């Protein structure tokens, strides 16, 4: 659940609790007010009846006074006066005020007090009237309370709604910069440290955005230092390999050539005396071993010096490498679709290394029947893709071995990118990426195409 959703749920629960508590307190207060109002009305009516009883013996017109007394309560909102005779029949009664209309049954049941009727006997001078009945009617008081509570709850609900909307709008605007910060983290994950996050919103968000931008700047510096370090390490590796290759070529190569020449001379001398003798056979075996050693030295030199042979270019180098692998792996089909062009020595050397490492990984960790290599320029970059059908990645994804790490470091050191993805059908691995082409390399390619 998002932070704004949690805030909305929390506010909703808080407002519901407030409404519940407020309703309970309001209904309790309303019940007390209704009881107090009706009690006061009953007390006033009883006092007036008592006063009437006291005045009746001295009155010359008792029936008129009784009728006048009853009419005095016409339109009363709470009290109805009735005069009864000795049989209990109602001989006269007042007309109470009209009630406030229909009320919900639950409201009446919740707030209405118990019915209240008081019978007060009259003196003998009031005959045939023997008693005055004081009846308390709560309907008008309930109607007034219902109207007041309805208005109060409508105002409270409107206030709660306005407060909820205000809090939501303020929270939304305050948290909106988090979307930009989240997008910034996504860019950092993709290697883009140069795009800052706009410092907007409340002071806390602006401070967070400023801290994020400082972090991105520091990460950019660290990444740049790492790239320079990777370039230095790669250069040192290349220099060490080149030195070892020179030693093999300049020191071991002549020795193997000398062994080959001496073995050939020994074989000729031995055949002069005994053409089929053991000495000639052993000399021939030494000669074959020297040839094999020279081939192995050339193979090792090719591994130590993956750089391209002068004048061949990336296309011929990749096709030659795949042809050699095809001879050693006859059950695998190697397909090369490499654009012809002069992409610059460092770029071509880098891509040949990446292709060699990717193909060797496919052969080492899978069982491919086909490996395809595709290299082509597009939009100022040289794009490459190596796809195999050797079974796909392990269950946990790319293992991140030293070969893959080394490839990624070399590509990133050249301001390129590299991704490893799963191929669904047939199951396999796709290694793809690109490196930027220098302007002069593109110009040379354009001239060659022309």
N, C-alpha and C positions, 0 to 999 in steps of 0.2 A: 504494500500500500504506500502510495506516495505521501510526502510530507503534507501537501495541501489536503489530500483526502483525510489523513489522520487529524489535521486541524479541524476540518469540517465535521468529522464524526465527534471529536471532543467538544466542539462548540454546540453541536446539536444535543449531545447528552447533557451538557451543562444547562442549556436553555430549557430542556425538558424537566430537569430536576428543579430549576427555578420556578417553572410554571406549576409543577406539582406542589411544591412547598407553598408557593403563593396562593394556589387554589385552596389548599387545606386551611391556611390561615384566614383567607378571605371568607370562606364559607363558615368557618367557626365564628368570625366576627359578625357576619351577617345574621347568623342564628341568634347570637346574643342581642344584637340590635333589634331584631324583630320581636324577641321575647320582651325586651325592655319597653318597646313602643306599645305593644299590646297590653302589657301590664299597666302602663301609665294610663292608657285609654280606659281600661276596666276600672281602675281606681277613681278616675274622674267621673265616670258614669255612676259608679256606686255612691260617690259623695253627693252627686246631684239628686239621685233617687232618695238618699237619706234626707237631704234638705227638703225635697218635695213632701215626704212623709211628715216632717216636722211642721210644714206650713199648711197642710191640708185642714186640720181642725179649725183654724182661724179663717179659712177661706169661705166666702159667701157663695162662690160658684165652683163647687168641687168638680163637676164634670167638665166645665170649661177649662179649669186649670190643668186637669189631667190631659185633656186633648191638646192644650197648648204645650204641655210638657213633652208629649209624644212627638208633635210636629217639630219641636226644637231639635230633634235628632235626625230629621230628614236630611239626607245627603251626607251624613257622617260616614267617614271612610272605614271606621273600625267597629263602631257600636250600633246595634239595633235594639230599640226598646219595644217591648210588647207588654200589654196589659191583659191579664187573665182574670176570669171569674172563679167562683167557687168550684166549678166543675173542671177547671183547667182549660177551658176554651179561650182562645185568643179573641178579645173583644176589640182591641185596637193595637196598631203597630206602626213603627216609623219605617220610612223608605230609605234604606242605606244607599250610598253612592254606588254607581255601576262599577263592576270589577274591571281590572285592567286587561281583560281578554284571557284567552286560553294560555295556560302555562304547562310546561313539560311535567308529566306526572312524577318523574324522578326528582325534579326540583322541588315540587310541592311536598313530596314524601320526605325529602331530605331536610327541608327548612321549616315546614309548617309545625307550629306547636300543637299541643293537645287541645281539643275543643273546650271552650270555656263558656258556661252558662250559669248565671247567678239569679236566683229567685229571691226577691225581697218582699215580705208581706206589707200590705197597706193597712191603714187604720180603718175603723168601721165607718168613718165618714166618707170613704171612697166607694162604698157599696154601689152597684153590684161588683165593682172591681175589688179583687181580694189580694192581688199581688202584681208586682212589676218584675219583668224578666229582662235581665241585661245579658245580651248575646254578643260575644266578640267574634268578628269575622276577619280572618287574617289575609284574605285574598288580595285586597288592594295593597297591603304592605308587602306581600310577596311579589306582586307585579312591579312595585317600585324597586324592590331589591333586584329582581330579574333584569330590569332595564339598566340599573346602575352597574350590575356585574357584567352585563353584556358589553356595555360601553367600555368598562375598565379592561375587560379581557381583550377587546378589539384593539384598544390603545396599546396594551402590553404586547399583543401579538405583532402589531405593526412595529413597535420599538424593537422587539426581538429580531424581526425580519430585517429592519434597517441596520441593526447592530451586526447581524450575521453577514449581510452583504458588505458592510463597511470593512469588517475584519477580513473577509475573503478577498476583497479588492486590495487592501493594504498588504496582506500576506502574499497575494499573487504578484504584486509589483515588487515587493521586497525580495521574493524568491526567484523572480524572473532572471536575474543575472546568473543564477546557478546553471541555467541551460547553456549559457555561453561558456561558463567554466567547464561544464561537462563536455561540451564540444571541443574545448581546448585540450582536455585530457585525451580525447580521442585523437586529435591531431598529433599530440606528443607521442601517443602509442604508435602512430604511423610514421614517426620520425620528423615531423614538422615542428621545429622549435621557434620559428621566426615570426609566427603570427601571434601578436599579443591579444589578450582579452581586454575588452573595453571596461574600464572601471566605472560602473554605474550602480544605481540603487542606494540603499542606506549606507552609512559609514562602515558598518561591519562588512558588507558585500564589497565595497570599494577597497577596503583593506585586504580582503581575501583575494580579489582580482589582482591587486598590486603584488601580493605575495606570490600568486601563481605566475605572474609575468617574471618576477625575479627568479623563481625556480626554473621557468622555461629558459631564461637567459643563461643561467648557470648550467643547465643540462646541455644547452647548445655549445657552450664552451667546453664542457667535459666531452661531448660527442666529437667536437673538432679535435681536441687533444687525442682522443682515442683513435680517430682516423689518421692523424699524423703519426701516432705510435704504430698503428697497423701498417702504414706505408713504410715506416722505417724498418719494422720487423720483416715485412715482405721483401724490402730491398736487401736487407742483410741476408735473408734466406737465399735470394737469387744470387747474391755475390758469393755466398759459401758454395752453393751448387755449381756456379760457374767456375769457381776455383777448383773444386773437386773434379769437375768435368775436364778442365784443362790438364790437371795432373794425370787423369786417366788417359787423355788423348796424347799428351806430350811425353809421359813417362812410360805408362804401361803399353800404349799402342806400339811404339817402336820396339819394345822388348818382345811383344808377341810377333811382330813382323820379323824380327831377327830369329826367333825360334822357328817360325815358318820357313825362312830361307835356309837356316842350318839343317832343319829336318829334311828339306828337299834335297840339299846337297848330300847328306848322309845316305838318303835313299838311293840317289843316283850312283854313288860310290859302291853301295852294297850290291846293287843290281849288276854292276860291272863284273863283280867276282861271282856272286851266287844270286841269280835273278829271283829265285823263289826262297831265299833264305830268311830266317827269323829276323835278322837285322833290318832287312828292307821292310818287312812287315811292321816292325816296331817303329821305324822311322816314319812310315806312312801314317801310323796311328798318332804319332806325335804331331804330324802335320795337320791331320784332321782335327785333333784337339785344339791346336792353335787357331785353326779356322773358326771352330765353335767358340773359342774364347774371344776372338775378335768380334764375332757376331753379338755375343753377350755384352761386350764392352760398348758396341754401338747401341744396343738396346738400352743399356744403363745410361749412356750419354743422352739418348733421346728422352729418358725420364728426368735426368738432371737438368737438361736444357730443353724445356718444352717450347722454347722460342722457335719461331718459324724459320725454316731455311730461307736464305735470301732469295727473293724473287718469286717464291711460291705463293704466299698469301694465305689467308685463313681458310679459304675453300679447299685448296689442295691439301693443306695440313690436316684438316679434319677428315677429308676423304681418305687420306693416306693412313691416318690413325685408325679409322673405322675398318679399312681394308685389312690392316694387320690384325685387329681384333676378330674380324670375320674368319681369318685363317685359323685362329686359335679357338674360336667358338663357332663351328660350322652349323650348329643347330639354331643359331640366332640370326635373324634377318636385320641387318643394319641399313638404315635409310638416311641419307644425308641430303638436305635441301638448304644449302648455304649460298647466300647471295655473293656473287663475285665482286670484289672491290678492294680498294686500298683504305683500310680503316685505321691505319696508324699502328705502329709496332706495339706499343703498350696495350692498346685495346685488343688487338688480335691475339697477343700472348695471353692476356687475361681470359678471353673467351675460350681459347684452346684449353687452358687449364680447367675452366669450369666444365666444359664439355667432357673432358677426359675424366674428371672426378665424378660427374653425374653418371656417365656410362659405366665406370668401374663400380660405383655403388649399386647400380641396377644389376650388374652381373654378380656382385659379391653377396648382396642381401636378398635377391629374388631369383625367380626362374623365368626370365623373359623369353618370349619367342620372337619379339620384335622390339627394336629400339630405334626411334626416329629423332633426328636432330634437325631443327629448323632455325636458321639465322637470317634476318632481313632487316634493313633500315626502315624507319618510319618516324616522321615528325621529329627529326633531329636526334634520334636515339637509335641504337642498334639493339634490336630485340632478339632474344634467343629463347628456345623452348626445346626441352629434351623429355620425351614421353616414352614410357615403357609399359609393358603388360605383364610385369613380373609378380603380380599378386597384391600390390598396394602397400600402403603404410602399415606399420604395426598398430595394434589396438589403441595404444596410447598416443598415436600421432608420431610426427618426426622425433627421432631419438635425440637429435642435436649432437651427433658425434663430431669428432674433430674435423672430419672431411667437410661436413655441411657447415660447421662453424667457420672453417677456413675459407670456403667459397663465399659465404655471406660477408665475411670481413673484407675479402678482396674486392667484392662487388661494391660494398658500401664505401670503401676507401676511394673508389673511382666515381663516387657520387651516383651509383646505380642502385638498383633494387632487385631483390630475389625473393620468390615465393615458391613454396613446396605444397602441392595440393594432391588430393586423392582423385583418381580417375575411377568412375563407377564401372563402366563396361567398355572393354574388358578390364578387370581390376588391375590397376597399375598406379604409377606415380607420374605427376607432371611437375617438372622443375622449370620455371620460367622467370624472366626478368628482362632488364634492359640496362644499358650503360649509355651515357651521353656521348655524342660524337662531336669532336672539335670542328670548328668552322672550316678549317683548312682541309680536314678529312672529307667533309661533305663536298667541298669545292672540287677536290681531286676525284671523288666518286662521280660528280656531275660531269667533269671533263672526260673521264673514262667512258661514261655512258654515251656522251656525245660522239 
